[in-house]
């Protein structure tokens, strides 16, 4: 049996809760579509046990399994936007803080046409 990854066992509580909620949301989306777990797992190309682990919020389930579930639901675009740079407020703030405070006008030599 493989060892659990330190990243999975050391997750902060808020991350654990978010992953558990994601699993519940996937289960709800599947049930709303009236897809049995067996059929959903077949469409995802995974075992029923893997789908059950995803729906239970198991943090060791691979990203490819999540991407496959979103594909079955037609929600692949949502995965692409998770860490989109244009929505990263902290990153944008850091970029702006590194911009120069002043700019210099071009010299006369630079205006030679």
Backbone as JSON Lines, residues from 0, in Angstrom:
{"i":0,"aa":"X","n":[0.85,-1.18,0.0],"ca":[0.0,0.0,0.0],"c":[0.9,1.24,0.0]}
{"i":1,"aa":"X","n":[0.65,2.19,-0.91],"ca":[1.49,3.37,-0.99],"c":[1.31,4.28,0.23]}
{"i":2,"aa":"X","n":[2.39,4.98,0.55],"ca":[2.32,5.94,1.66],"c":[1.49,7.15,1.24]}
{"i":3,"aa":"X","n":[0.83,7.74,2.21],"ca":[0.09,8.97,1.94],"c":[1.08,10.11,1.76]}
{"i":4,"aa":"X","n":[0.81,10.96,0.83],"ca":[1.68,12.1,0.58],"c":[1.62,13.09,1.74]}
{"i":5,"aa":"X","n":[2.77,13.72,2.01],"ca":[2.78,14.72,3.1],"c":[1.9,15.9,2.74]}
{"i":6,"aa":"X","n":[1.79,16.2,1.45],"ca":[0.92,17.31,1.04],"c":[-0.53,17.01,1.39]}
{"i":7,"aa":"X","n":[-0.95,15.76,1.23],"ca":[-2.34,15.4,1.53],"c":[-2.59,15.33,3.03]}
{"i":8,"aa":"X","n":[-1.63,14.8,3.78],"ca":[-1.85,14.66,5.22],"c":[-1.63,15.96,5.97]}
{"i":9,"aa":"X","n":[-0.92,16.9,5.38],"ca":[-0.64,18.16,6.05],"c":[-1.49,19.32,5.57]}
{"i":10,"aa":"X","n":[-2.6,19.04,4.93],"ca":[-3.45,20.11,4.41],"c":[-4.04,20.94,5.55]}
{"i":11,"aa":"X","n":[-4.09,22.25,5.37],"ca":[-4.77,23.09,6.37],"c":[-6.25,22.74,6.41]}
{"i":12,"aa":"X","n":[-6.89,22.94,7.55],"ca":[-8.31,22.59,7.69],"c":[-9.21,23.24,6.63]}
{"i":13,"aa":"X","n":[-8.94,24.5,6.27],"ca":[-9.79,25.15,5.28],"c":[-9.65,24.49,3.91]}
{"i":14,"aa":"X","n":[-8.47,23.97,3.59],"ca":[-8.29,23.24,2.34],"c":[-9.0,21.9,2.39]}
{"i":15,"aa":"X","n":[-8.93,21.23,3.52],"ca":[-9.63,19.95,3.68],"c":[-11.13,20.15,3.51]}
{"i":16,"aa":"X","n":[-11.65,21.22,4.1],"ca":[-13.09,21.49,3.98],"c":[-13.46,21.81,2.53]}
{"i":17,"aa":"X","n":[-12.62,22.55,1.83],"ca":[-12.89,22.91,0.44],"c":[-12.9,21.67,-0.45]}
{"i":18,"aa":"X","n":[-11.98,20.75,-0.22],"ca":[-11.92,19.52,-1.01],"c":[-13.14,18.65,-0.7]}
{"i":19,"aa":"X","n":[-13.53,18.58,0.56],"ca":[-14.72,17.81,0.93],"c":[-15.96,18.41,0.27]}
{"i":20,"aa":"X","n":[-16.06,19.74,0.25],"ca":[-17.2,20.4,-0.39],"c":[-17.19,20.14,-1.9]}
{"i":21,"aa":"X","n":[-16.02,20.16,-2.51],"ca":[-15.9,19.87,-3.94],"c":[-16.42,18.46,-4.23]}
{"i":22,"aa":"X","n":[-16.06,17.5,-3.38],"ca":[-16.55,16.14,-3.54],"c":[-18.06,16.06,-3.44]}
{"i":23,"aa":"X","n":[-18.62,16.76,-2.45],"ca":[-20.09,16.77,-2.31],"c":[-20.76,17.42,-3.51]}
{"i":24,"aa":"X","n":[-20.14,18.47,-4.03],"ca":[-20.71,19.16,-5.2],"c":[-20.68,18.26,-6.44]}
{"i":25,"aa":"X","n":[-19.62,17.5,-6.59],"ca":[-19.53,16.58,-7.72],"c":[-20.58,15.5,-7.59]}
{"i":26,"aa":"X","n":[-20.76,14.98,-6.39],"ca":[-21.79,13.96,-6.17],"c":[-23.17,14.51,-6.48]}
{"i":27,"aa":"X","n":[-23.43,15.74,-6.05],"ca":[-24.73,16.36,-6.31],"c":[-24.94,16.57,-7.81]}
{"i":28,"aa":"X","n":[-23.91,17.04,-8.5],"ca":[-24.01,17.25,-9.95],"c":[-24.31,15.92,-10.66]}
{"i":29,"aa":"X","n":[-23.68,14.86,-10.21],"ca":[-23.92,13.54,-10.8],"c":[-25.37,13.1,-10.55]}
{"i":30,"aa":"X","n":[-25.83,13.26,-9.32],"ca":[-27.2,12.85,-8.99],"c":[-28.24,13.69,-9.73]}
{"i":31,"aa":"X","n":[-28.0,14.98,-9.89],"ca":[-28.93,15.83,-10.63],"c":[-29.06,15.38,-12.08]}
{"i":32,"aa":"X","n":[-27.99,14.83,-12.62],"ca":[-28.01,14.33,-13.99],"c":[-28.52,12.88,-14.05]}
{"i":33,"aa":"X","n":[-28.88,12.35,-12.89],"ca":[-29.38,10.99,-12.76],"c":[-28.4,9.97,-13.34]}
{"i":34,"aa":"X","n":[-27.11,10.2,-13.08],"ca":[-26.07,9.29,-13.52],"c":[-25.7,8.35,-12.37]}
{"i":35,"aa":"X","n":[-25.88,7.06,-12.53],"ca":[-25.4,6.14,-11.49],"c":[-23.87,6.21,-11.41]}
{"i":36,"aa":"X","n":[-23.32,5.9,-10.24],"ca":[-21.87,5.94,-10.08],"c":[-21.16,5.06,-11.1]}
{"i":37,"aa":"X","n":[-21.73,3.89,-11.38],"ca":[-21.1,2.98,-12.33],"c":[-20.95,3.64,-13.71]}
{"i":38,"aa":"X","n":[-22.01,4.27,-14.21],"ca":[-21.97,4.92,-15.52],"c":[-21.03,6.12,-15.51]}
{"i":39,"aa":"X","n":[-21.09,6.91,-14.46],"ca":[-20.19,8.06,-14.34],"c":[-18.74,7.6,-14.35]}
{"i":40,"aa":"X","n":[-18.43,6.57,-13.58],"ca":[-17.06,6.05,-13.52],"c":[-16.62,5.55,-14.9]}
{"i":41,"aa":"X","n":[-17.52,4.87,-15.62],"ca":[-17.18,4.41,-16.97],"c":[-16.86,5.58,-17.88]}
{"i":42,"aa":"X","n":[-17.65,6.61,-17.82],"ca":[-17.42,7.78,-18.67],"c":[-16.12,8.49,-18.29]}
{"i":43,"aa":"X","n":[-15.75,8.42,-17.03],"ca":[-14.51,9.05,-16.55],"c":[-13.3,8.15,-16.79]}
{"i":44,"aa":"X","n":[-13.53,6.88,-17.15],"ca":[-12.47,5.9,-17.35],"c":[-11.74,5.59,-16.04]}
{"i":45,"aa":"X","n":[-12.49,5.53,-14.95],"ca":[-11.94,5.19,-13.64],"c":[-12.82,4.13,-13.0]}
{"i":46,"aa":"X","n":[-12.37,3.59,-11.88],"ca":[-13.18,2.61,-11.15],"c":[-14.25,3.33,-10.32]}
{"i":47,"aa":"X","n":[-15.27,2.59,-9.95],"ca":[-16.31,3.15,-9.08],"c":[-15.69,3.58,-7.75]}
{"i":48,"aa":"X","n":[-14.72,2.82,-7.26],"ca":[-14.07,3.17,-5.99],"c":[-13.35,4.52,-6.1]}
{"i":49,"aa":"X","n":[-12.74,4.78,-7.24],"ca":[-12.06,6.07,-7.42],"c":[-13.07,7.21,-7.43]}
{"i":50,"aa":"X","n":[-14.18,7.01,-8.11],"ca":[-15.24,8.03,-8.11],"c":[-15.77,8.25,-6.7]}
{"i":51,"aa":"X","n":[-15.94,7.17,-5.95],"ca":[-16.42,7.3,-4.57],"c":[-15.42,8.08,-3.72]}
{"i":52,"aa":"X","n":[-14.14,7.85,-3.93],"ca":[-13.12,8.61,-3.19],"c":[-13.18,10.09,-3.56]}
{"i":53,"aa":"X","n":[-13.38,10.39,-4.85],"ca":[-13.5,11.79,-5.29],"c":[-14.7,12.44,-4.62]}
{"i":54,"aa":"X","n":[-15.84,11.76,-4.64],"ca":[-17.05,12.31,-4.06],"c":[-16.97,12.42,-2.54]}
{"i":55,"aa":"X","n":[-16.12,11.61,-1.92],"ca":[-15.95,11.66,-0.47],"c":[-14.95,12.75,-0.06]}
{"i":56,"aa":"X","n":[-14.32,13.4,-1.03],"ca":[-13.38,14.47,-0.71],"c":[-12.0,13.97,-0.32]}
{"i":57,"aa":"X","n":[-11.61,12.82,-0.83],"ca":[-10.28,12.26,-0.56],"c":[-9.23,13.12,-1.26]}
{"i":58,"aa":"X","n":[-8.33,13.77,-0.52],"ca":[-7.35,14.67,-1.13],"c":[-6.27,13.95,-1.94]}
{"i":59,"aa":"X","n":[-6.21,12.62,-1.85],"ca":[-5.19,11.9,-2.62],"c":[-5.66,11.54,-4.02]}
{"i":60,"aa":"X","n":[-6.92,11.81,-4.35],"ca":[-7.4,11.55,-5.7],"c":[-6.69,12.51,-6.65]}
{"i":61,"aa":"X","n":[-6.25,11.98,-7.77],"ca":[-5.46,12.77,-8.72],"c":[-6.24,13.86,-9.43]}
{"i":62,"aa":"X","n":[-5.51,14.84,-9.87],"ca":[-6.1,15.96,-10.6],"c":[-6.75,15.49,-11.9]}
{"i":63,"aa":"X","n":[-6.18,14.47,-12.53],"ca":[-6.76,13.95,-13.77],"c":[-8.15,13.38,-13.53]}
{"i":64,"aa":"X","n":[-8.39,12.81,-12.37],"ca":[-9.71,12.27,-12.04],"c":[-10.71,13.42,-11.92]}
{"i":65,"aa":"X","n":[-10.3,14.49,-11.26],"ca":[-11.17,15.66,-11.14],"c":[-11.46,16.25,-12.52]}
{"i":66,"aa":"X","n":[-10.42,16.38,-13.34],"ca":[-10.6,16.92,-14.69],"c":[-11.54,16.05,-15.51]}
{"i":67,"aa":"X","n":[-11.44,14.75,-15.33],"ca":[-12.31,13.82,-16.05],"c":[-13.77,14.0,-15.62]}
{"i":68,"aa":"X","n":[-14.01,14.15,-14.33],"ca":[-15.37,14.36,-13.83],"c":[-15.94,15.66,-14.39]}
{"i":69,"aa":"X","n":[-15.15,16.71,-14.38],"ca":[-15.62,17.99,-14.92],"c":[-15.89,17.89,-16.41]}
{"i":70,"aa":"X","n":[-15.11,17.1,-17.12],"ca":[-15.34,16.9,-18.55],"c":[-16.69,16.22,-18.78]}
{"i":71,"aa":"X","n":[-16.99,15.2,-17.99],"ca":[-18.27,14.5,-18.12],"c":[-19.43,15.47,-17.92]}
{"i":72,"aa":"X","n":[-19.26,16.42,-17.01],"ca":[-20.32,17.41,-16.73],"c":[-20.31,18.58,-17.71]}
{"i":73,"aa":"X","n":[-19.31,18.66,-18.58],"ca":[-19.21,19.81,-19.48],"c":[-18.71,21.06,-18.78]}
{"i":74,"aa":"X","n":[-17.91,20.88,-17.73],"ca":[-17.43,22.01,-16.92],"c":[-15.91,22.17,-16.97]}
{"i":75,"aa":"X","n":[-15.28,21.69,-18.01],"ca":[-13.82,21.73,-18.08],"c":[-13.29,23.17,-17.99]}
{"i":76,"aa":"X","n":[-14.03,24.11,-18.53],"ca":[-13.6,25.5,-18.49],"c":[-13.42,26.03,-17.08]}
{"i":77,"aa":"X","n":[-14.16,25.52,-16.15],"ca":[-14.04,25.97,-14.76],"c":[-12.69,25.6,-14.17]}
{"i":78,"aa":"X","n":[-12.17,24.46,-14.58],"ca":[-10.86,24.03,-14.09],"c":[-9.78,24.99,-14.59]}
{"i":79,"aa":"X","n":[-9.91,25.41,-15.84],"ca":[-8.93,26.31,-16.43],"c":[-8.88,27.66,-15.71]}
{"i":80,"aa":"X","n":[-9.98,28.07,-15.11],"ca":[-10.03,29.38,-14.47],"c":[-9.7,29.39,-12.99]}
{"i":81,"aa":"X","n":[-9.35,28.24,-12.41],"ca":[-9.12,28.19,-10.96],"c":[-8.05,29.16,-10.48]}
{"i":82,"aa":"X","n":[-6.94,29.2,-11.16],"ca":[-5.86,30.08,-10.74],"c":[-5.5,31.06,-11.87]}
{"i":83,"aa":"X","n":[-6.52,31.54,-12.56],"ca":[-6.31,32.45,-13.68],"c":[-5.59,33.72,-13.21]}
{"i":84,"aa":"X","n":[-4.55,34.13,-13.92],"ca":[-3.78,35.3,-13.5],"c":[-4.6,36.59,-13.39]}
{"i":85,"aa":"X","n":[-5.61,36.74,-14.22],"ca":[-6.4,37.98,-14.17],"c":[-7.31,38.06,-12.95]}
{"i":86,"aa":"X","n":[-7.47,36.98,-12.2],"ca":[-8.27,37.01,-10.98],"c":[-7.4,36.91,-9.73]}
{"i":87,"aa":"X","n":[-6.09,36.93,-9.89],"ca":[-5.14,36.8,-8.78],"c":[-4.83,38.18,-8.21]}
{"i":88,"aa":"X","n":[-5.65,38.63,-7.28],"ca":[-5.5,39.98,-6.72],"c":[-4.15,40.19,-6.04]}
{"i":89,"aa":"X","n":[-3.7,39.2,-5.28],"ca":[-2.42,39.34,-4.59],"c":[-1.28,39.43,-5.59]}
{"i":90,"aa":"X","n":[-1.31,38.6,-6.63],"ca":[-0.27,38.63,-7.65],"c":[-0.26,39.95,-8.41]}
{"i":91,"aa":"X","n":[-1.44,40.44,-8.76],"ca":[-1.54,41.72,-9.46],"c":[-0.99,42.84,-8.58]}
{"i":92,"aa":"X","n":[-1.32,42.81,-7.3],"ca":[-0.83,43.82,-6.36],"c":[0.69,43.8,-6.28]}
{"i":93,"aa":"X","n":[1.27,42.59,-6.24],"ca":[2.74,42.47,-6.21],"c":[3.35,43.02,-7.49]}
{"i":94,"aa":"X","n":[2.75,42.72,-8.63],"ca":[3.26,43.25,-9.9],"c":[3.22,44.78,-9.91]}
{"i":95,"aa":"X","n":[2.13,45.34,-9.43],"ca":[2.0,46.8,-9.4],"c":[3.02,47.43,-8.45]}
{"i":96,"aa":"X","n":[3.3,46.76,-7.35],"ca":[4.26,47.29,-6.38],"c":[5.68,47.32,-6.97]}
{"i":97,"aa":"X","n":[5.96,46.46,-7.92],"ca":[7.29,46.41,-8.52],"c":[7.47,47.39,-9.68]}
{"i":98,"aa":"X","n":[6.4,48.03,-10.1],"ca":[6.52,48.99,-11.2],"c":[7.31,50.21,-10.73]}
{"i":99,"aa":"X","n":[8.06,50.83,-11.64],"ca":[8.8,52.04,-11.24],"c":[7.84,53.16,-10.83]}
{"i":100,"aa":"X","n":[8.27,53.95,-9.84],"ca":[7.42,55.04,-9.33],"c":[7.4,56.23,-10.29]}
{"i":101,"aa":"X","n":[8.48,56.43,-11.0],"ca":[8.56,57.56,-11.93],"c":[9.01,57.04,-13.29]}
{"i":102,"aa":"X","n":[8.71,57.82,-14.3],"ca":[9.19,57.5,-15.65],"c":[9.95,58.7,-16.16]}
{"i":103,"aa":"X","n":[10.79,58.46,-17.11],"ca":[11.61,59.53,-17.69],"c":[11.13,59.8,-19.11]}
{"i":104,"aa":"X","n":[11.07,61.08,-19.47],"ca":[10.68,61.45,-20.82],"c":[11.81,61.05,-21.77]}
{"i":105,"aa":"X","n":[11.45,60.75,-22.99],"ca":[12.44,60.38,-23.99],"c":[13.3,61.61,-24.31]}
{"i":106,"aa":"X","n":[14.58,61.33,-24.5],"ca":[15.5,62.43,-24.85],"c":[15.29,62.86,-26.29]}
{"i":107,"aa":"X","n":[15.89,63.99,-26.67],"ca":[15.74,64.5,-28.04],"c":[16.27,63.51,-29.07]}
{"i":108,"aa":"X","n":[17.33,62.77,-28.71],"ca":[17.91,61.8,-29.64],"c":[16.94,60.68,-29.96]}
{"i":109,"aa":"X","n":[16.03,60.39,-29.06],"ca":[15.08,59.3,-29.28],"c":[13.96,59.7,-30.22]}
{"i":110,"aa":"X","n":[13.82,61.0,-30.51],"ca":[12.74,61.47,-31.37],"c":[13.2,61.73,-32.79]}
{"i":111,"aa":"X","n":[14.26,61.08,-33.23],"ca":[14.79,61.27,-34.57],"c":[13.96,60.47,-35.57]}
{"i":112,"aa":"X","n":[13.3,61.19,-36.48],"ca":[12.45,60.52,-37.46],"c":[13.19,60.38,-38.72]}
